[in-house]
Amino acid sequence: MGIETVSGIIVRGTTELNIDLPPMAGAAFEAYYDFLESHGENINLTALSGVSDIARLHFLDSLALLSITSFDGEKCIDIGSGAGFPGLPLKIAVPSLNLTLLDATQKRIDFLTTLCTKLDLNVSCIHARAEELAQTPDCREQYSIATSRAVAELNVLSELCLPFVSVGGLFIAMKAVESDSEIESASNAISTLGAELDRCVDYMIPGTDVLHRAVLIRKVKETPSTYPRRFAKIKRSPL
């Protein structure tokens, strides 16, 4: 068996997922991996390292969303983006995606801004707190898709993310398959914020035995202006 490469893993995995990639995607993922490995440890971006884990558990995990819904031409905000997942892999695979990366840590936004320049990707990278940015006219209910791979509970994530989503749009939360009780506990938050559970899709990351879940939440009406609340209140009294 030959030495695995990032591009090789990506090509095999996306073929298994029935996802078509643009011609230069393989080179972009190689450059993404190199930059993450050389800079990510300094700002604690990921606990994973090495070609196999990064390519499968970060890149392919992100790209799996393309087998669930279309991102072509959509306006998407990735909330709590960290090292860029899932937003940047989606942008590499779908150049027409209008992408905003949001993170509350300046060092992470600096990393993402430099990375996007290196990869020649037209992406907006914003340093802000989600609960504050969601109250601004330029961002409130302005995105057809919001994504988050953050570790917060779904009721908390929903209050941080759904105010960004336009009516008819989707919030996609990337979760573990053992999230049934978490989803049930978030039902009040989801309805209060003007949305409803659309569906849950469980998927296997190609080349692994890891099963993950995408929770798709559909915005059906405007979020009341009182949400999101200040983060301390969200944490203290989740919906």
Backbone as CSV, one residue per row, in Angstrom:
resi,resn,N_x,N_y,N_z,CA_x,CA_y,CA_z,C_x,C_y,C_z
1,MET,0.840,-1.196,0.000,0.000,0.000,0.000,0.876,1.247,0.000
2,GLY,0.589,2.189,-0.921,1.398,3.384,-1.038,1.117,4.370,0.082
3,ILE,1.937,5.401,0.134,1.754,6.446,1.135,0.489,7.235,0.810
4,GLU,-0.347,7.433,1.813,-1.584,8.183,1.602,-1.274,9.669,1.433
5,THR,-2.021,10.307,0.550,-1.937,11.755,0.381,-3.299,12.363,0.687
6,VAL,-3.285,13.623,1.064,-4.544,14.312,1.340,-5.442,14.290,0.113
7,SER,-4.880,14.647,-1.046,-5.697,14.708,-2.261,-6.243,13.338,-2.635
8,GLY,-5.447,12.294,-2.448,-5.908,10.947,-2.753,-7.075,10.540,-1.872
9,ILE,-6.971,10.823,-0.578,-8.057,10.514,0.354,-9.319,11.298,-0.013
10,ILE,-9.149,12.567,-0.357,-10.291,13.406,-0.716,-10.971,12.885,-1.979
11,VAL,-10.199,12.536,-2.984,-10.779,12.049,-4.241,-11.558,10.756,-4.012
12,ARG,-10.965,9.817,-3.290,-11.667,8.549,-3.020,-12.920,8.777,-2.175
13,GLY,-12.796,9.629,-1.177,-13.931,9.867,-0.295,-15.078,10.567,-0.976
14,THR,-14.779,11.589,-1.775,-15.858,12.307,-2.458,-16.486,11.453,-3.554
15,THR,-15.707,10.570,-4.152,-16.280,9.626,-5.114,-17.296,8.722,-4.420
16,GLU,-16.940,8.260,-3.225,-17.857,7.423,-2.449,-19.115,8.190,-2.057
17,LEU,-18.969,9.486,-1.815,-20.106,10.316,-1.434,-20.864,10.869,-2.640
18,ASN,-20.393,10.542,-3.852,-21.010,11.040,-5.096,-20.968,12.570,-5.184
19,ILE,-19.821,13.122,-4.794,-19.605,14.566,-4.839,-18.560,14.871,-5.903
20,ASP,-18.883,15.792,-6.802,-17.940,16.221,-7.831,-17.138,17.417,-7.330
21,LEU,-15.823,17.371,-7.503,-14.955,18.453,-7.079,-14.409,19.217,-8.285
22,PRO,-14.162,20.525,-8.133,-13.507,21.272,-9.214,-12.067,20.800,-9.394
23,PRO,-11.460,21.087,-10.545,-10.139,20.523,-10.883,-9.032,20.817,-9.872
24,MET,-9.015,21.983,-9.290,-7.905,22.363,-8.413,-8.160,22.050,-6.932
25,ALA,-9.252,21.356,-6.629,-9.603,21.110,-5.227,-8.541,20.282,-4.504
26,GLY,-7.998,19.269,-5.166,-6.992,18.416,-4.537,-5.786,19.211,-4.076
27,ALA,-5.290,20.092,-4.931,-4.140,20.928,-4.572,-4.493,21.879,-3.434
28,ALA,-5.720,22.400,-3.440,-6.154,23.317,-2.381,-6.197,22.603,-1.030
29,PHE,-6.690,21.375,-1.015,-6.743,20.630,0.254,-5.341,20.264,0.741
30,GLU,-4.428,19.987,-0.183,-3.040,19.741,0.214,-2.448,20.984,0.886
31,ALA,-2.674,22.151,0.279,-2.155,23.402,0.835,-2.825,23.724,2.173
32,TYR,-4.115,23.452,2.285,-4.855,23.648,3.533,-4.238,22.787,4.635
33,TYR,-4.000,21.531,4.325,-3.404,20.614,5.301,-2.028,21.102,5.746
34,ASP,-1.184,21.482,4.801,0.171,21.940,5.136,0.125,23.157,6.056
35,PHE,-0.789,24.094,5.747,-0.880,25.312,6.548,-1.405,25.004,7.944
36,LEU,-2.384,24.114,8.036,-2.946,23.741,9.329,-1.911,23.026,10.193
37,GLU,-1.150,22.135,9.592,-0.135,21.392,10.345,0.991,22.310,10.825
38,SER,1.322,23.316,10.041,2.455,24.183,10.400,2.066,25.341,11.317
39,HIS,0.778,25.710,11.335,0.368,26.873,12.116,-0.684,26.564,13.181
40,GLY,-1.445,25.490,12.997,-2.591,25.251,13.865,-2.253,24.990,15.311
41,GLU,-1.139,24.314,15.579,-0.789,23.951,16.950,-0.533,25.180,17.808
42,ASN,-0.039,26.236,17.174,0.296,27.446,17.928,-0.929,28.109,18.553
43,ILE,-2.100,27.905,17.953,-3.312,28.549,18.489,-4.378,27.514,18.829
44,ASN,-3.949,26.271,19.040,-4.829,25.223,19.550,-6.083,25.072,18.678
45,LEU,-5.883,24.878,17.378,-7.013,24.813,16.455,-7.621,23.429,16.356
46,THR,-6.819,22.380,16.484,-7.349,21.037,16.344,-6.510,20.054,17.148
47,ALA,-7.179,19.073,17.728,-6.467,18.040,18.473,-5.946,16.956,17.543
48,LEU,-6.411,16.975,16.299,-6.010,15.968,15.327,-4.766,16.418,14.568
49,SER,-4.009,15.438,14.080,-2.872,15.735,13.209,-2.641,14.533,12.319
50,GLY,-1.850,14.748,11.276,-1.544,13.669,10.347,-2.506,13.637,9.172
51,VAL,-1.996,13.143,8.060,-2.760,13.141,6.808,-4.099,12.438,6.950
52,SER,-4.091,11.217,7.470,-5.313,10.414,7.529,-6.408,11.081,8.357
53,ASP,-6.078,11.527,9.570,-7.093,12.112,10.444,-7.601,13.453,9.935
54,ILE,-6.699,14.320,9.497,-7.127,15.631,9.002,-7.986,15.471,7.751
55,ALA,-7.526,14.657,6.812,-8.243,14.516,5.547,-9.621,13.885,5.741
56,ARG,-9.704,12.901,6.627,-10.985,12.204,6.799,-11.883,12.877,7.839
57,LEU,-11.330,13.085,9.048,-12.165,13.517,10.167,-12.446,15.019,10.170
58,HIS,-11.706,15.792,9.367,-12.011,17.210,9.211,-12.534,17.501,7.798
59,PHE,-11.719,17.221,6.784,-12.100,17.605,5.421,-13.316,16.821,4.910
60,LEU,-13.244,15.487,4.938,-14.356,14.690,4.414,-15.607,14.816,5.285
61,ASP,-15.420,14.957,6.586,-16.571,15.178,7.457,-17.313,16.439,7.041
62,SER,-16.578,17.495,6.730,-17.190,18.740,6.265,-17.845,18.559,4.900
63,LEU,-17.130,17.923,3.988,-17.636,17.750,2.623,-18.872,16.869,2.557
64,ALA,-19.065,16.001,3.557,-20.237,15.126,3.558,-21.543,15.917,3.521
65,LEU,-21.528,17.171,3.988,-22.741,17.985,3.945,-23.231,18.198,2.514
66,LEU,-22.319,18.120,1.552,-22.702,18.314,0.154,-23.551,17.162,-0.373
67,SER,-23.501,16.024,0.291,-24.345,14.901,-0.109,-25.727,14.984,0.533
68,ILE,-25.922,15.998,1.391,-27.174,16.147,2.131,-28.020,17.297,1.595
69,THR,-27.374,18.407,1.245,-28.091,19.543,0.682,-27.158,20.322,-0.237
70,SER,-27.721,21.150,-1.095,-26.919,21.922,-2.046,-26.431,23.222,-1.421
71,PHE,-25.180,23.547,-1.687,-24.602,24.819,-1.264,-24.313,25.723,-2.470
72,ASP,-24.644,25.285,-3.655,-24.320,26.007,-4.881,-25.002,27.375,-4.908
73,GLY,-24.199,28.441,-4.906,-24.719,29.795,-4.987,-25.365,30.309,-3.714
74,GLU,-25.322,29.531,-2.641,-25.962,29.949,-1.396,-25.091,30.949,-0.634
75,LYS,-25.737,31.687,0.256,-25.033,32.599,1.159,-24.989,31.934,2.520
76,CYS,-23.784,31.593,2.985,-23.613,30.742,4.168,-22.718,31.418,5.199
77,ILE,-23.098,31.299,6.469,-22.233,31.732,7.553,-21.887,30.519,8.406
78,ASP,-20.589,30.342,8.658,-20.092,29.237,9.468,-19.723,29.813,10.830
79,ILE,-20.450,29.396,11.868,-20.391,30.044,13.171,-19.513,29.239,14.130
80,GLY,-18.551,29.939,14.745,-17.558,29.249,15.568,-16.629,28.439,14.701
81,SER,-16.127,29.052,13.649,-15.460,28.323,12.566,-14.137,27.687,12.966
82,GLY,-13.430,28.262,13.940,-12.185,27.645,14.399,-11.148,27.540,13.305
83,ALA,-10.832,26.326,12.899,-9.865,26.083,11.824,-10.514,26.095,10.441
84,GLY,-11.796,26.452,10.391,-12.466,26.603,9.095,-13.447,25.512,8.747
85,PHE,-13.818,24.679,9.728,-14.694,23.550,9.426,-16.115,23.811,9.914
86,PRO,-17.114,23.546,9.080,-17.036,22.938,7.745,-16.905,23.933,6.595
87,GLY,-16.904,25.240,6.904,-17.038,26.241,5.852,-16.018,26.192,4.735
88,LEU,-14.707,26.187,5.076,-13.686,26.260,4.033,-13.660,25.039,3.111
89,PRO,-13.757,23.805,3.624,-13.854,22.684,2.685,-15.050,22.813,1.735
90,LEU,-16.170,23.323,2.232,-17.335,23.518,1.372,-17.039,24.554,0.286
91,LYS,-16.345,25.627,0.642,-16.001,26.672,-0.331,-15.042,26.149,-1.396
92,ILE,-14.068,25.328,-0.972,-13.144,24.741,-1.946,-13.900,23.869,-2.942
93,ALA,-14.865,23.113,-2.446,-15.620,22.197,-3.297,-16.682,22.906,-4.129
94,VAL,-17.209,24.028,-3.607,-18.282,24.768,-4.290,-17.857,26.231,-4.387
95,PRO,-17.109,26.598,-5.420,-16.588,27.968,-5.523,-17.677,29.038,-5.555
96,SER,-18.894,28.690,-5.973,-19.976,29.669,-6.042,-20.550,30.013,-4.676
97,LEU,-20.163,29.286,-3.648,-20.670,29.529,-2.291,-20.187,30.889,-1.791
98,ASN,-21.129,31.705,-1.325,-20.812,33.000,-0.710,-20.638,32.752,0.784
99,LEU,-19.395,32.706,1.244,-19.097,32.208,2.588,-18.585,33.292,3.527
100,THR,-19.121,33.274,4.740,-18.606,34.076,5.848,-18.178,33.140,6.962
101,LEU,-16.962,33.342,7.475,-16.456,32.589,8.621,-16.497,33.499,9.838
102,LEU,-17.115,33.029,10.912,-17.255,33.828,12.127,-16.620,33.106,13.306
103,ASP,-15.786,33.827,14.048,-15.212,33.267,15.267,-14.967,34.397,16.257
104,ALA,-15.093,34.079,17.548,-14.942,35.087,18.592,-13.495,35.307,19.008
105,THR,-12.564,34.487,18.466,-11.151,34.585,18.838,-10.356,35.227,17.701
106,GLN,-9.686,36.325,17.993,-8.965,37.061,16.955,-7.873,36.224,16.307
107,LYS,-7.143,35.423,17.098,-6.062,34.612,16.528,-6.589,33.623,15.499
108,ARG,-7.772,33.076,15.734,-8.352,32.144,14.768,-8.762,32.861,13.493
109,ILE,-9.309,34.052,13.632,-9.676,34.830,12.439,-8.437,35.252,11.665
110,ASP,-7.364,35.604,12.363,-6.108,35.921,11.676,-5.611,34.707,10.891
111,PHE,-5.672,33.530,11.504,-5.289,32.287,10.831,-6.145,32.075,9.583
112,LEU,-7.450,32.213,9.719,-8.361,31.972,8.593,-8.162,32.993,7.474
113,THR,-7.931,34.243,7.846,-7.721,35.284,6.837,-6.462,34.995,6.021
114,THR,-5.386,34.624,6.697,-4.144,34.293,6.007,-4.321,33.052,5.136
115,LEU,-5.026,32.048,5.664,-5.277,30.818,4.914,-6.092,31.087,3.662
116,CYS,-7.137,31.893,3.765,-7.966,32.198,2.593,-7.169,32.926,1.524
117,THR,-6.274,33.819,1.954,-5.402,34.498,0.995,-4.480,33.495,0.312
118,LYS,-3.909,32.590,1.084,-3.007,31.569,0.544,-3.718,30.678,-0.472
119,LEU,-4.990,30.353,-0.182,-5.751,29.474,-1.060,-6.476,30.240,-2.167
120,ASP,-6.336,31.571,-2.174,-6.998,32.429,-3.161,-8.514,32.231,-3.132
121,LEU,-9.060,32.235,-1.918,-10.504,32.084,-1.742,-11.104,33.412,-1.291
122,ASN,-12.170,33.826,-1.956,-12.871,35.059,-1.607,-13.872,34.747,-0.492
123,VAL,-13.440,34.940,0.748,-14.232,34.594,1.924,-14.172,35.760,2.897
124,SER,-15.300,36.056,3.534,-15.338,37.084,4.570,-15.054,36.437,5.928
125,CYS,-14.024,36.923,6.621,-13.652,36.385,7.934,-13.922,37.463,8.985
126,ILE,-14.812,37.172,9.918,-15.269,38.175,10.875,-14.937,37.758,12.302
127,HIS,-14.297,38.687,13.021,-14.041,38.487,14.451,-15.165,39.171,15.223
128,ALA,-16.029,38.378,15.830,-17.149,38.923,16.599,-17.787,37.800,17.396
129,ARG,-18.586,38.179,18.369,-19.403,37.220,19.084,-20.715,37.038,18.324
130,ALA,-21.139,35.818,18.177,-22.326,35.530,17.371,-23.552,36.258,17.898
131,GLU,-23.722,36.273,19.226,-24.932,36.869,19.790,-24.977,38.382,19.599
132,GLU,-23.826,39.012,19.364,-23.784,40.444,19.094,-23.937,40.724,17.604
133,LEU,-23.225,39.956,16.766,-23.299,40.173,15.324,-24.695,39.892,14.788
134,ALA,-25.397,38.932,15.387,-26.731,38.558,14.906,-27.761,39.664,15.105
135,GLN,-27.424,40.668,15.907,-28.342,41.787,16.120,-28.090,42.942,15.150
136,THR,-27.102,42.811,14.275,-26.798,43.886,13.329,-27.586,43.693,12.038
137,PRO,-28.094,44.779,11.432,-28.912,44.672,10.217,-28.201,43.984,9.054
138,ASP,-26.881,44.127,8.961,-26.144,43.538,7.839,-26.089,42.015,7.917
139,CYS,-26.294,41.456,9.097,-26.145,40.011,9.260,-27.418,39.296,9.718
140,ARG,-28.308,40.001,10.379,-29.499,39.344,10.919,-30.411,38.858,9.798
141,GLU,-30.688,37.564,9.787,-31.560,36.908,8.810,-31.134,37.216,7.366
142,GLN,-29.822,37.221,7.134,-29.269,37.526,5.815,-28.641,36.313,5.129
143,TYR,-28.689,35.134,5.739,-27.997,33.960,5.198,-28.989,32.830,4.923
144,SER,-28.830,32.202,3.779,-29.708,31.080,3.441,-29.310,29.805,4.176
145,ILE,-28.042,29.735,4.604,-27.564,28.588,5.376,-26.628,29.075,6.479
146,ALA,-26.815,28.543,7.674,-25.840,28.705,8.751,-25.358,27.319,9.138
147,THR,-24.064,27.172,9.331,-23.497,25.895,9.760,-22.754,26.083,11.065
148,SER,-22.672,25.019,11.839,-21.850,25.048,13.046,-21.422,23.635,13.409
149,ARG,-20.143,23.504,13.692,-19.565,22.241,14.147,-19.105,22.405,15.598
150,ALA,-19.645,23.424,16.264,-19.252,23.722,17.637,-19.776,22.661,18.591
151,VAL,-19.185,22.612,19.776,-19.518,21.554,20.732,-20.634,21.945,21.690
152,ALA,-21.184,23.135,21.572,-22.249,23.570,22.468,-23.507,22.728,22.275
153,GLU,-24.329,22.678,23.307,-25.614,21.990,23.221,-26.489,22.658,22.157
154,LEU,-27.367,21.869,21.544,-28.149,22.358,20.407,-29.081,23.499,20.794
155,ASN,-29.606,23.511,22.031,-30.478,24.628,22.405,-29.708,25.944,22.472
156,VAL,-28.457,25.869,22.903,-27.597,27.055,22.923,-27.185,27.442,21.500
157,LEU,-26.749,26.456,20.723,-26.347,26.721,19.335,-27.476,27.334,18.525
158,SER,-28.688,26.851,18.740,-29.833,27.354,17.977,-30.037,28.839,18.219
159,GLU,-29.911,29.274,19.468,-30.091,30.698,19.749,-28.971,31.540,19.150
160,LEU,-27.772,30.984,19.068,-26.650,31.715,18.482,-26.712,31.755,16.957
161,CYS,-27.278,30.703,16.337,-27.191,30.546,14.887,-28.464,30.912,14.128
162,LEU,-29.623,30.547,14.639,-30.859,30.758,13.882,-31.165,32.226,13.573
163,PRO,-30.795,33.189,14.422,-31.060,34.584,14.059,-30.350,35.043,12.785
164,PHE,-29.311,34.349,12.359,-28.617,34.700,11.111,-29.368,34.205,9.870
165,VAL,-30.250,33.229,10.034,-30.843,32.521,8.903,-32.097,33.232,8.404
166,SER,-32.189,33.402,7.099,-33.381,33.996,6.499,-34.538,33.010,6.531
167,VAL,-35.753,33.540,6.475,-36.934,32.673,6.477,-36.889,31.764,5.246
168,GLY,-37.055,30.478,5.477,-36.932,29.482,4.415,-35.573,28.825,4.364
169,GLY,-34.600,29.405,5.071,-33.238,28.882,5.053,-33.021,27.785,6.074
170,LEU,-31.771,27.301,6.128,-31.411,26.164,6.967,-30.303,26.509,7.955
171,PHE,-30.438,25.971,9.159,-29.332,25.889,10.096,-28.937,24.419,10.160
172,ILE,-27.653,24.134,9.895,-27.157,22.766,9.911,-26.157,22.630,11.052
173,ALA,-26.538,21.829,12.039,-25.670,21.561,13.191,-25.050,20.186,13.019
174,MET,-23.733,20.103,13.124,-23.023,18.836,12.987,-22.866,18.221,14.373
175,LYS,-23.456,17.037,14.545,-23.570,16.424,15.862,-23.172,14.957,15.819
176,ALA,-23.050,14.368,17.006,-22.852,12.928,17.129,-24.190,12.221,16.922
177,VAL,-24.140,10.951,16.552,-25.387,10.217,16.335,-26.131,9.980,17.642
178,GLU,-25.427,10.055,18.761,-26.069,9.882,20.069,-26.628,11.214,20.562
179,SER,-27.355,11.910,19.705,-27.831,13.256,20.043,-29.351,13.353,20.115
180,ASP,-30.042,12.217,20.178,-31.505,12.249,20.194,-32.048,13.078,21.358
181,SER,-31.535,12.843,22.554,-32.043,13.577,23.722,-31.704,15.059,23.630
182,GLU,-30.530,15.381,23.075,-30.137,16.780,22.892,-31.074,17.481,21.918
183,ILE,-31.434,16.801,20.845,-32.356,17.370,19.857,-33.732,17.577,20.477
184,GLU,-34.182,16.603,21.250,-35.474,16.725,21.931,-35.466,17.895,22.910
185,SER,-34.370,18.055,23.636,-34.261,19.141,24.610,-34.226,20.515,23.942
186,ALA,-33.852,20.550,22.669,-33.762,21.817,21.937,-35.065,22.179,21.233
187,SER,-36.089,21.360,21.353,-37.319,21.591,20.587,-37.972,22.923,20.939
188,ASN,-37.951,23.310,22.224,-38.538,24.593,22.611,-37.745,25.760,22.035
189,ALA,-36.409,25.655,22.095,-35.565,26.715,21.532,-35.813,26.868,20.041
190,ILE,-35.880,25.756,19.339,-36.058,25.782,17.885,-37.362,26.470,17.511
191,SER,-38.457,26.110,18.187,-39.756,26.719,17.862,-39.817,28.180,18.292
192,THR,-39.258,28.488,19.465,-39.259,29.869,19.958,-38.522,30.800,19.010
193,LEU,-37.484,30.291,18.370,-36.638,31.101,17.484,-37.163,31.162,16.055
194,GLY,-38.319,30.544,15.803,-38.956,30.648,14.500,-38.586,29.552,13.527
195,ALA,-38.282,28.375,14.051,-37.820,27.298,13.170,-38.481,25.972,13.548
196,GLU,-38.202,24.958,12.761,-38.682,23.608,13.048,-37.640,22.602,12.563
197,LEU,-37.629,21.454,13.219,-36.702,20.397,12.806,-37.114,19.883,11.436
198,ASP,-36.195,19.971,10.481,-36.467,19.503,9.121,-36.190,18.012,9.012
199,ARG,-34.965,17.604,9.355,-34.593,16.187,9.323,-33.211,16.014,9.924
200,CYS,-32.904,14.777,10.277,-31.569,14.400,10.720,-31.017,13.384,9.725
201,VAL,-29.785,13.566,9.334,-29.148,12.660,8.381,-27.875,12.111,9.012
202,ASP,-27.836,10.799,9.209,-26.630,10.142,9.707,-25.772,9.691,8.531
203,TYR,-24.474,9.898,8.614,-23.577,9.554,7.503,-22.266,8.976,8.040
204,MET,-21.714,8.068,7.282,-20.417,7.473,7.610,-19.326,8.246,6.877
205,ILE,-18.298,8.657,7.597,-17.177,9.333,6.951,-16.397,8.295,6.148
206,PRO,-16.229,8.502,4.840,-15.532,7.511,4.006,-14.149,7.169,4.545
207,GLY,-13.826,5.878,4.493,-12.528,5.412,4.951,-12.430,5.233,6.448
208,THR,-13.556,5.380,7.166,-13.569,5.222,8.619,-14.815,4.432,9.022
209,ASP,-14.908,4.139,10.310,-16.146,3.568,10.849,-16.859,4.601,11.715
210,VAL,-16.561,5.886,11.468,-17.119,6.983,12.256,-18.453,7.417,11.659
211,LEU,-19.483,7.400,12.480,-20.817,7.811,12.067,-21.142,9.153,12.714
212,HIS,-21.495,10.126,11.894,-21.874,11.446,12.392,-23.285,11.794,11.938
213,ARG,-23.789,12.886,12.472,-25.164,13.306,12.166,-25.203,14.785,11.801
214,ALA,-25.945,15.091,10.758,-26.253,16.477,10.418,-27.702,16.737,10.819
215,VAL,-27.911,17.731,11.684,-29.250,18.112,12.109,-29.654,19.340,11.312
216,LEU,-30.684,19.195,10.479,-31.134,20.279,9.611,-32.376,20.917,10.220
217,ILE,-32.293,22.212,10.480,-33.370,22.968,11.116,-33.810,24.063,10.146
218,ARG,-35.090,24.084,9.814,-35.619,24.999,8.806,-36.234,26.239,9.464
219,LYS,-35.839,27.411,8.999,-36.413,28.662,9.511,-37.766,28.885,8.827
220,VAL,-38.814,29.014,9.600,-40.158,29.153,9.026,-40.774,30.524,9.274
221,LYS,-40.211,31.277,10.206,-40.676,32.646,10.430,-39.561,33.438,11.088
222,GLU,-39.709,34.754,11.144,-38.657,35.593,11.699,-38.426,35.281,13.174
223,THR,-37.160,35.374,13.582,-36.809,35.220,14.986,-37.225,36.473,15.752
224,PRO,-37.900,36.325,16.893,-38.253,37.507,17.699,-37.027,38.364,18.006
225,SER,-37.230,39.676,18.025,-36.119,40.620,18.140,-35.367,40.494,19.463
226,THR,-35.964,39.860,20.461,-35.298,39.716,21.760,-34.194,38.663,21.744
227,TYR,-34.093,37.905,20.652,-33.070,36.857,20.540,-32.098,37.189,19.419
228,PRO,-30.811,36.820,19.603,-30.230,36.142,20.765,-30.012,37.081,21.942
229,ARG,-30.056,36.505,23.130,-29.777,37.245,24.352,-28.266,37.314,24.583
230,ARG,-27.854,38.005,25.613,-26.444,38.022,25.976,-26.007,36.600,26.324
231,PHE,-24.746,36.271,26.037,-24.308,34.871,26.152,-24.416,34.351,27.592
232,ALA,-24.135,35.217,28.555,-24.236,34.783,29.947,-25.652,34.328,30.261
233,LYS,-26.637,35.011,29.714,-28.024,34.643,29.952,-28.404,33.367,29.183
234,ILE,-27.876,33.234,27.962,-28.120,32.011,27.195,-27.608,30.794,27.960
235,LYS,-26.413,30.911,28.505,-25.828,29.800,29.250,-26.570,29.531,30.562
236,ARG,-26.963,30.606,31.222,-27.607,30.478,32.532,-29.045,29.939,32.404
237,SER,-29.748,30.413,31.370,-31.154,30.005,31.191,-31.418,29.645,29.730
238,PRO,-30.893,28.506,29.270,-31.115,28.121,27.861,-32.599,27.904,27.581
239,LEU,-32.985,28.190,26.373,-34.401,28.042,25.993,-34.837,26.579,26.054
